[in-house]
């Protein structure tokens, strides 16, 4: 994963995922598609994000499951 891809993924998750409660398979899939769409709009390829990530879907799901409101990002 490129540094640019990692930075985008972390920033995107902090801006888009933290308020998601009760995530289900559909909302996580939709968030995953939105992430790739937003990345493409900035010229960041899915390869830059996925290279060292087993699954972007699982990364987003993990961020939702382990989100603790009130903690610093």
N, C-alpha and C positions, 0 to 999 in steps of 0.2 A: 504494500500500500504506500503510495507516495505521501510525502509530508502534506502536500496540498489536499490530497484525498482524506487523510486522517483529520486534518484541521477542519475541513468542510463537514465531515461526518459528525465530529464532536459538537461543533457549533450548531449544525442543523438539528441534532437530537436535542440539545439544550433549548433551542428555540421552538421546536415543534412537537416534542414527545412528552415533555414533563407533565403536561396537564391531562394526558390521556389516562383515564381511569377505567378499570374493568376491560382491559384490552381483550379483544377477541381476534380470531384468525383473520377476519375481514378487515378490521381497522388496522391491524399490523401490516397486512398486505397492501392496503391503500397508502399507508404511511411510507412503505418501502417504495412504491411507485412514485409517490410525491417527491421523495428524496432524490431518486434518479432523475426525475423531470427537472427539479430545481438545480441539480448539479449540471445537467446538460445545458440549461439556460446560462450557466456561468462558464461553460466550456470545459467542465470537468467530466471526464469519461467515467463510465461505470467501472472500468478496469482500474482506474486510479483509486477507487473506493474499495473494490472487492479483492485486490491482489492478495492481501494477507488476512482477510476476514473470512472465516469459514462460511458465514452467512450474514448478510446485512440484515435480513429478516430477523435472525436470532439476536443480533446486536440491538436492534430496535426493541424487540420483545424484552430482552434483558434490561434495557434502560427503563422500560415501563415497570417491570416487575420489581426492580430494585430502587425505584424512585422514592425518595423520602423528602416530602415537602419541608421547606424551611432550612435545608442544608445548603451551604454555599456550593455553587457550581464549580 
